Amino acid sequence: MKCAQDGLLPDGREAALVKFGGQVSYMPMVGGILKKVRNSGELETISSHVVYDKDHFDYILGDDEKIEHKPFIGENRGKPILTYAIAKTKDGGIYREVMTEFQIQAVRNISRAKDSGPWSGPFADEMRRKTAIRRLSKRLPMSTDLDDLIRRDDDLY
């Protein structure tokens, strides 16, 4: 019901139905959150990426904030060290959120699915990206239905 209210498909990209103990819960995925953010009409672009220890990454704060990320091109990029999200609004604003792996793991540790489900296995990076986007989205101009989606996702933590 909540999935339908949010206008997302439970296809593993936009949303998923995840088993916690003996119950199945609705979980918006990073693709669903991105879909809702894009549909808000306020954003020009939004993206999120995981940085590994073999990648080149510079993050500059101050009057001219800047992120420069060059992924390592090779089979083993190393361990994840940072995750970031960037959003550009149609009025020219740029919003950034950079989270350390320690901060990401702190979010994971309060999740009901911390030891199973999407945090482990092939979807771990999706959860990292989702975490950075969720944190960034709280500072973005958004519609009430996007706010409702973020609140529903908060129920999983």
N, C-alpha and C positions, 0 to 999 in steps of 0.2 A: 504494500500500500504506500509506504513512504517513498519507495523507488519510483512509483508511478506519479506521486505528487511532485517529485523533483524533476520529472521528465527525463529520467535516465534509463538506459537499458541495462539489465543485469547480465551483461555479456563478458564480464571480466576486464573490460577496458573502461567503460563508463561507471559501472557499479558491479558489485559482486554480492552473492549471498554466502556468508561465511559461517561455519559451524563453530560455536563456542560451547563446549561441554555438550549438553543435550539440546541446545537451542540453535536456531539459525537466525543470524542477524544480517541486516542490510548494511553494506559498507560502500559509500561513494568512493570511487577510485580516482586517481589523478586525472585520467581522461574525462571523467564526469565533471570534476571541479573545473577543469580548463574549459569544458563546453559551457558550463553555466557562467563562468567569468567572461568568456567571449560573447555570450548572448546578452550580457548586461548592457552592451552598447557603449560602454565607457572606455574600453581598452582598444588600443591599436594592436599590441602584441603582448604575449606573456610566454615565458619559457622557464624551464628549470633543468639543472644539470648536476650530476655528481662529479666531483673532482677526486682523482686518485693520486697517490703519492708520486707517480712517475709523470703526471701531467705538469705543464707549466701553468701557474696561476698567480696573478697579481690582483690585489684588491686595494684600491686607493680611496681613502676617505677625505673629507674636506669639502671645499666649495665645488670642486669638480670631481665628484665621485666617479670611479671607473672600475670595471671588472674586465680583466683580460684572461681568457682561458684557452689554452691550446692543448687538446687531449693528446696523450702519448699514442702514437700510431704503432701498435704492436700487439702481440697476443696477451701479454700480461701487463696491465696498467698498474698493478699493485693493489694496495688496500684503499678503500674510500677514506678521505680525510675531511672533505667539506661537501656541502650541498648548497646550492644557491638558486634563487629565483629572481627574475627581472620582469617587470611589467612597464609598458609604455602606454600612457593614456592618450586619448585623442587630442587633449589640450596641450600635449607636449611634456607632461610630467613623467619622470622616470622613478620607479620604486624598485629598491633592491633589498633582498634578504639573504644574508650569508649565515649558515649554521655550521658549526664544527661537528665532527662525528660524535664527540662527547655530548653535545646538545641533542643531536638526533637520537642517540642511544637513551638519553634521559626521557625523551618522548616515548620511545619504544617501551621502556621499562614500566610506564604507567598504562600501557595499552593492554586490553584484555587478551590480545592475540600475540603478546610478546614472545612466547615460546613456540608458537606454531603459526600456521596461516601465512598471510602475505609477508610478514617480517622475515621469514626464513625462506631460503630457496631462491628461485629465479625472480621473484617479485620484490626482493629487498630494496633494490634501487628505486623501484616505483614508489615504495613507501617513503624512502628518503625524499624523493622529489615531491611527493604529496605533502610531506611534513613542511618543507620549505614554502610551498605554494600556499598551504593553509595559513602559515604564520604571516606571509606577505599579504594574503587576501584580507586580513583583518585591518590593514591600513589602506586598502584600495576603495575607491568609490564603488559601491555595489548596490544592486537591487535587493529588495526584501526577500525574494525567493532564493538568492545566493546566500544571504545571511541565514535563512532557514536551513539550507543544505549544510553550511558550516556547523551550525548548532547540532544538527542530527549526527554529523560525523563526530562531534565532541562527545556524544553519548558513548562512543566506543573507548574513550580514554578515562 
